């Protein structure tokens, strides 16, 4: 039945695209030329996605076919593909990915788990708290939700199962807590947003992420607190006093990596590219010094191999998304959508609610990087007209699209977590329901209370 519906949808899209291409007069009686062109763009994208094409290629091809449909010189799209990533600032993305892989492969992430266990592991539901706190700390170093799930999940999920937590809840918590890695700096997705927003200060954006990231973590801890009493979660073990100095000492190097990297950007000591490169170097150095597995040539090769593959994939996505956003700008979709939203309501509370819902729905079906590039130029002018700062909207976008990473049908963090936890997506998604509610609650709070996002940047004098 599912395949039948899919096939019907594909043939229906082919029919509409073909008749639009042939300029059948029937459409002129129904809608304007601009509406026809917009429909062609989005239906061509839907067609490529439905036939199973990777999203990065689907976005690029839909931009090319729409360009031909519009009669624009095809060279315009090729130029956007190049210029979309022709910025030295994007080098920081590759280095942040390298930093995260270095922390992952060398074993530095294990030190964060031990530190988290020392801080919160002794409470009822202790290792569930450890899971969230470790993600908070790891997120402040790697900046990647998927890297968080892949590296910490290998350790955390089996340990939670061993202590009596269900496999589904262990996986669900690991996946949802990883979203802190997108919000708490450094974050490669924040750099993509800063570029798409037309040069927003990366330092101010990083500083804006701290309190929302902590609130996101606390919201999940509140769920654990309630469930620990309803389901009688096990209490964690007390760490012997003689082991505490060793745990603290081993955690210092990896915490320094995060502090130097994010702090260097926030306080203007480094550019984003310089800070990410230096952070990657420190992570490799500390992994080499403090962990045996970091001294293996195989480990080093894997670090650079995985980093190169991931970086190429991300930059390819950004390049194609830049071409797609160029076509959207040509078709004046941003102003079209703004008029549509304001025609429903001009009330700030309602408009922000609609924007959040739009981003949550889009996050269900598309990956994070292309959505940032595509939607930022569309939505940022709308929220600015309502008095929202670029920094606050950037954090709101990170959280919205981060929730999408945890949500079927294309949630990369969810897929990674289920693969690591060896459980089904359906059962894990059910276990996530209270954690989804917590994240949505945190999102609403951060949306309507600007001080949460802007307090730290203002304190540091990064924004007025």
Secondary structure, 3 states (H helix, E strand, C coil): CHHHHHHHHHHHHHHHHHHHHCCCCHHHHHCCHHHHHHHHHHHHHHHHHHCCCCHHHHHHHHHHHHHHHHCCCCHHHHHHHHHCCCCHHHHHHHHHHHHHHHHHHHCHHHHHHHHHHHHHCCCECHHHHHHHHHHHHHHHHHCCHHHHHHHHHHHHHHHHHHCCCCHHHHHHHHHHHCCHHHHCCCCHHHHHHHHHCCCCCHHHHHHHHHHHHHHHHHHHHHHHHHHHHHCCCCECCCCCHHHHHHHHHHHHHHHHHHHHHHHHHHCCCCCHHHHHHHHHHHHHHHHHHHCHHHHCHHHHHHHHHHHHHHHHHHHHHHHHHHHHHHHHHHCCHHHHHHHHHHHHCCCHHHHHHHHHHHHHHHHHHCCHHHHHHHHHHHHHHHHHHCCCCHHHHHHHHHHHHHHHHCCCCCCHHHHHHHHHHCCCHHHHHHHCHHHHHHHHHHHHHHHHCHHHHHHHHHHCCCCC
